[in-house]
Amino acid sequence: MRLLAIEDEPDLAEVIADYLGSAGHAVDLALNADEAEAALAAAQYDLVLLDLQLPDGDGLRLLKQLRQAGDRTPVMIVTARDRITERIAGFEAGADDYLVKPYDLDEMHARILAILRRASGGAEVERTFGRLTIWPDRRQVQLEGKPVHLTLREWALLERLSRRPDVTVSREQMEEALYGFNDEIESNAIEAHISRLRSKLGRGTIVTERGFGYRMGSA
């Protein structure tokens, strides 16, 4: 999943990025509203973490602009503003969740996963492709009933492909799902991940559509 964290405290922003990155997410950081607007215009995110107290404006205004433009990207407000009236205002503006600082990073991640689960339709859905079974919420993969260990980026790539198995995903789209703006991407990184996935799951698991990208097959 690719996430945008809008947080004006640089140290906290780095802690959030490191934590969520270690959980397998690609994370971009924005330290103010201008940077946030530029990031939202340049990339598609699965979820936005939004601080309300930004140096160049109110995060609530940014949220309202997103919703008025028809952008339904899930947004979790993360702020020190803890009054009931402020929480209500956040939800009325279109927030999907509201987390008050200081908070526990594990709880924040659990809430993120809950929001993403709701956005995808609620209960976990088992995905089956021939001999391969995937449980997205648990990040578990089995081949012929036996568990398969995947690296975080291998998992992120498999999740992206299996989410809509009938759709061909371009190399650029996969890079967006796996890497943030500041990550260095080797020219053959996606191909290397695909090759390792095929070696673990079977060559037919991922089909190459030459000139277009990749899609799910059957193990």
N, C-alpha and C positions, 0 to 999 in steps of 0.2 A: 504494500500500500504506500502511496505517496502522500505525505502530510505537509501542511504549511503551519509553522508555529510563528505567530505574530506576538512578539514579546519584547518590550523595550529595555529590559535588564539583560545586558549581554552575557553575564555569567550564568544567569538562570536559563537563558536561551540555549547556551552551549550544553548545560546539564540536560535539558529536555531533549536536545538533538542527539546527544550521546546515548541517553537511555533508550529512546525510541529507535535509534539506529541499531543498538545492540539487540533490540527485539525484532529486527528484520524489516523495519520500515525505512523508506527513503524520506529524508526530512529536509525541507528548505526553511530558512529562517528569515524573518523580516523584523527589523527593529523599530519600524515606524509605519504609519499609514501609507506613505508614498511607496515604500519598498513593498508593502503588502499588495497594493493595487497593481504594481508592476509584475509581481510574481503571479497574481491571479490572472492577469492578462496573458502571461507567457506559458502557463502550464495548467493542466487539469489535475485537481487534487481529489483524493478520496475523503479527506476531512481537513478542517481548519481549526487550529487552536487559537483563540482570540483573546488577547488582553484588552481591557477596555481603556486603561489609562495610557495613551500613547503620546509621545512628545509633540506630535504635529496634528493631534485631533483625537476625537473620541471613537473608540472601537465600535461603539453602538451605531454610530453614523455609517461606518463602513459595512456593518452587517445589514443595516436597512437598505443601503445601496445595492448590495448583492441580491437581496430578496426582491427588491423592486425591479431589478434587471432580469428576474426570472431564474437566477442561479440558485439551485437547490442543494449545492454542496453542503454536507453536514457540517455544522459549526458548534464547537464546544467553547463557551466563554470560560476563561481562566483568569480570575481577577481577585483583588483584595476587597472589592466592594461587596459587602455581605448583608446589606439591609434587604428586607423582604421586598420593599418597593423596587429596589434595583434588580433583584432577581426576576421579579415579574416583568419589569421593563425589558429585560434580556430575552425572556421567552416570547413576549409579545412582538419583539423585533424579528423573531425567527430563529432563535438559538435552539439547538437540539438538546443541550445540557448546560449546566452552570456549576462550575467548580470553584470554590473559594480558597484563596491562598491563606496560610501555607497548606499544602496538600501532600499526600503521599504519592510518589511516582507510580507505584504499583496500582493504586486506586485509579489514578488518571488513565493508565493503560487499560485497565479493566473497563472503564467507562467508554474509552475510545472503541474497544472491541464491541461493546454492547450497542453503541450508536451504529457502527458499521453493520452489525448483525440486523438491526432493525431496518437499516437502509436497503439491505439485500432481501428483505422479506420475512425476517423473524427467525424462526427456528432453523437450526443447522440442517443443511441438506447434504446428504451423502452423494458424492459424484463418482460415477462408475464408468470406466473406459476399458472394456474387455477384462483383463485380469487385474487391472489397476483400480483401487478404491481410494478416494480422497475425502478427508473430513476437514473442511476449511477452518472451523472454529477451533478445533483441537490441534490443527497443523500436523495431522497424522496422515501417513501414506502407507498403504499396504499393497504388495504385489503378490498375488496368489495367496493372500492371507498372512503374509509375512511382512513385518514392519521394514520400511526402507528409511535410512537416515539421509536427510538432505541438508545442505548448508542453508543459511538464511536466504541467500540470493537465489539458490536453486529453488527453494520453496516459493519465494516471491514470484519467480518466473512461472512456475507450474500453476500457482494460484491464478495468475493473470490469464494464462492460456485456458485453463479449465473453467473459468468463470463464464465464458461464452464460447463454448467449444466449436460452434459452427461459424465463428468469425475468425478471419485471418488477421493476425496482429503483426504490424510492421516492426521492423528492427527499432525504429525511432520510438514507437509507442512502448516497446519493452524497456528501452533505456530510460524512458520517463518513469516507468513503474519501479525501476530498480535503483535509480541514482538521483541524487539531488543536484542542484546547480553547481555546488562546489566540489562534487566528486570528480576525480579524474577517471575517465573511461578509456580503457584500451580499445584499439580499433576492432579487435576480434573478441571482445568480452562476451557479447551475447552468444556468438557462435560457440565459444568455449563452454558456457553454461549449458547450452543446448546439447552439446556433445556429451557432457558429463551426465546430464539427465537421461539421455538415451542409453548410456552405458549402464545406468542403475535400473532403468525402468523398461528397457526394450526399445529397439530402434523405431518401431511403429508408433510409439507413444506420441511423438511430435512429428508432424508432417511439414515438409518444406514446400511452400508455394513460391516457386522461383520468380523473383522480381517483385514479390508482394510481401512475403513474411512467413509466418508460421501459424499453425493451428493444431489443435489436439487430434490425435488419432486413437488407436487402441493398442494397448500393450500386448 
